[in-house]
Structures are given as C-alpha cells and as structure tokens.
C-alpha cells in the first residue's frame, strides 16, 4: 500500500485544477465538489498504477471521466432537476470564478463584469469544448497533456480548441452586444 503522505503531497496541490475542470464540465459547484471527491478516492486507490512522475494529467483524466459519468447519469434521470436549477436557472453561469490580477476598485468592478461575461460564455459551450478551453486557457496545460487527459490525438485537441475559441468569441460578442443594448 502506498503511503497516504506520498499521495497527498503529489495530488493535493492539483485539487484547485481538478475542481475547476469539474465545475466547468458539470456546471454546478456541489456536483463538482462531489465529482472531485470521488475522483480523488479513485486516484488514491489506483495510485500504485501511476507510471509517470507528473500526476496532474493522470488526475485530471480521472476527474474528467467521473464528470462525464455523472453527466450520463444526469441525462438518464432527466426528469429530476435540482432545487437550485429550478429556482435559479442561470446560477451555474454565475458561479465560475476566473482569477484576475486587478488592483483598484474600479478595475475590480470592470473585471468582475468581464469575468461574469466570460464565465457565461464558457458555460454556454458544449462540454467537449468547455473542457479543452478550461484545460488550455485556465489550467495552462500543453496540447499533449490535454490529449492524454481526454484520450484524443493532439490534432483533435487543436481542432476542438480552435472551434471552442471561435464559439467562445461568438458568444462573447453576442453577450457584449446584448450588454451594450441593455445599457442604452
């Protein structure tokens, strides 16, 4: 059995990345927390099988698989919705937290508004595009690491990323246009 301290030392520093990916795939904070917890339990059990020194891609692959399994379960039980979804259908888009290095209160207010728009646009993307955007642009993983995580060739990652960026740009433009028309 692998010492718990060893697993904790290498896996816990990546918990924020795991949660970020899960939240963007699943859309709800509580589901993401559950998925990450489940993924870490699975990772701990399979830690002895890890062949690479870099645990992050392996761990994020487990998180991704757990999230997609949960999405399948959610689709099967589509006649049941959460209370949060029923009361506030847009709550998932507003929960995303993108990090910002803004300093002044004015910049922080502008940044929060932009963050909300970007989060809403990301939440509107299909899951396959959301995950590659999050892994590349937010988690700053390489194409190779993303390919390993999603189980696809690097060319597929590049293609999905290009399409995701294009759709993200389209959605952001639409949201900005709507935001400007509401301001007038």
Secondary structure as GFF3:
##gff-version 3
##sequence-region A 1 184
A	DSSP	alpha_helix	4	11	.	.	.	ID=ss1
A	DSSP	three_ten_helix	12	14	.	.	.	ID=ss2
A	DSSP	alpha_helix	15	26	.	.	.	ID=ss3
A	DSSP	alpha_helix	29	46	.	.	.	ID=ss4
A	DSSP	three_ten_helix	47	49	.	.	.	ID=ss5
A	DSSP	alpha_helix	55	76	.	.	.	ID=ss6
A	DSSP	alpha_helix	83	87	.	.	.	ID=ss7
A	DSSP	alpha_helix	91	95	.	.	.	ID=ss8
A	DSSP	alpha_helix	105	123	.	.	.	ID=ss9
A	DSSP	alpha_helix	127	133	.	.	.	ID=ss10
A	DSSP	pi_helix	134	138	.	.	.	ID=ss11
A	DSSP	alpha_helix	143	150	.	.	.	ID=ss12
A	DSSP	alpha_helix	154	183	.	.	.	ID=ss13
###
